[in-house]
């Protein structure tokens, strides 16, 4: 796929064709999420199965074309396993780590993964700042959906991604203001300007910000938990 050469270039993406077996498992995943969200741990905003399918599970599938041909992926702040578990169902050839800082959610995810019999997934309870100390720059792609604004997410993801890999932030229309704050300083994290992909899922317009990893992320990143939000890296030296 042509990623383009500018952060102003948009490429529209669609969900690739899925075979019946995979779609059935994705629907089952939606059912399980609805059950957990109603009875046990709130893993998604909505509780009804149809909304979970459309706004969360299906919404995660637009990024499938951006995933690497092989390798290791990590989903930071995965919550109910989105997008990482949906990707794992569609791409059993990939090794996918689901990371979340809330133990109740990771405990629920372990049960869901077991029920779905997905074998290419590992679930980790912890923060991205800690994982980057243990597994620095080993992932082919690191992703976050609905975690924080783009610049903050970049500090979480870049230390996890190997040079030549991709940091992927899944956003809504407000991404433009988030990017404007950075003033093109992505190289301070070892990243290139994002390649922007858009999609339409029902009434929702989504955007995939794919940051190519061009050089090693400086060792100072990630900083200790909470620092990324309190003192954004692009303002740290002001």
ChimeraX attribute file (.defattr): number of C-alpha atoms within 10 A of each C-alpha:
attribute: neighborCount
match mode: 1-to-1
recipient: residues
	/A:1	6
	/A:2	6
	/A:3	16
	/A:4	14
	/A:5	10
	/A:6	12
	/A:7	18
	/A:8	12
	/A:9	12
	/A:10	17
	/A:11	16
	/A:12	12
	/A:13	17
	/A:14	14
	/A:15	15
	/A:16	11
	/A:17	7
	/A:18	11
	/A:19	9
	/A:20	9
	/A:21	10
	/A:22	14
	/A:23	15
	/A:24	12
	/A:25	17
	/A:26	21
	/A:27	17
	/A:28	16
	/A:29	25
	/A:30	22
	/A:31	18
	/A:32	16
	/A:33	27
	/A:34	23
	/A:35	17
	/A:36	18
	/A:37	19
	/A:38	15
	/A:39	9
	/A:40	11
	/A:41	15
	/A:42	19
	/A:43	23
	/A:44	20
	/A:45	11
	/A:46	16
	/A:47	18
	/A:48	16
	/A:49	18
	/A:50	15
	/A:51	16
	/A:52	21
	/A:53	20
	/A:54	15
	/A:55	17
	/A:56	21
	/A:57	25
	/A:58	20
	/A:59	23
	/A:60	22
	/A:61	19
	/A:62	24
	/A:63	22
	/A:64	17
	/A:65	13
	/A:66	16
	/A:67	16
	/A:68	14
	/A:69	10
	/A:70	12
	/A:71	15
	/A:72	17
	/A:73	28
	/A:74	28
	/A:75	26
	/A:76	30
	/A:77	27
	/A:78	28
	/A:79	25
	/A:80	25
	/A:81	31
	/A:82	25
	/A:83	28
	/A:84	29
	/A:85	28
	/A:86	22
	/A:87	23
	/A:88	20
	/A:89	23
	/A:90	19
	/A:91	17
	/A:92	14
	/A:93	13
	/A:94	19
	/A:95	17
	/A:96	25
	/A:97	23
	/A:98	27
	/A:99	25
	/A:100	23
	/A:101	16
	/A:102	15
	/A:103	12
	/A:104	15
	/A:105	22
	/A:106	23
	/A:107	14
	/A:108	21
	/A:109	25
	/A:110	16
	/A:111	12
	/A:112	19
	/A:113	19
	/A:114	12
	/A:115	12
	/A:116	14
	/A:117	12
	/A:118	15
	/A:119	13
	/A:120	17
	/A:121	23
	/A:122	16
	/A:123	22
	/A:124	20
	/A:125	17
	/A:126	17
	/A:127	16
	/A:128	24
	/A:129	21
	/A:130	14
	/A:131	18
	/A:132	19
	/A:133	14
	/A:134	11
	/A:135	13
	/A:136	17
	/A:137	21
	/A:138	19
	/A:139	25
	/A:140	22
	/A:141	29
	/A:142	30
	/A:143	30
	/A:144	25
	/A:145	22
	/A:146	16
	/A:147	17
	/A:148	17
	/A:149	17
	/A:150	24
	/A:151	22
	/A:152	19
	/A:153	22
	/A:154	25
	/A:155	24
	/A:156	29
	/A:157	30
	/A:158	33
	/A:159	31
	/A:160	31
	/A:161	30
	/A:162	22
	/A:163	20
	/A:164	14
	/A:165	25
	/A:166	29
	/A:167	30
	/A:168	28
	/A:169	27
	/A:170	26
	/A:171	21
	/A:172	15
	/A:173	12
	/A:174	12
	/A:175	18
	/A:176	12
	/A:177	11
	/A:178	15
	/A:179	19
	/A:180	10
	/A:181	13
	/A:182	15
	/A:183	9
	/A:184	14
	/A:185	16
	/A:186	20
	/A:187	14
	/A:188	16
	/A:189	24
	/A:190	20
	/A:191	25
	/A:192	21
	/A:193	20
	/A:194	26
	/A:195	21
	/A:196	21
	/A:197	22
	/A:198	20
	/A:199	19
	/A:200	14
	/A:201	15
	/A:202	9
	/A:203	7
	/A:204	13
	/A:205	13
	/A:206	20
	/A:207	24
	/A:208	26
	/A:209	24
	/A:210	26
	/A:211	25
	/A:212	23
	/A:213	27
	/A:214	18
	/A:215	17
	/A:216	18
	/A:217	24
	/A:218	12
	/A:219	11
	/A:220	9
	/A:221	19
	/A:222	25
	/A:223	15
	/A:224	10
	/A:225	13
	/A:226	9
	/A:227	12
	/A:228	21
	/A:229	14
	/A:230	10
	/A:231	13
	/A:232	14
	/A:233	22
	/A:234	18
	/A:235	9
	/A:236	9
	/A:237	7
	/A:238	5
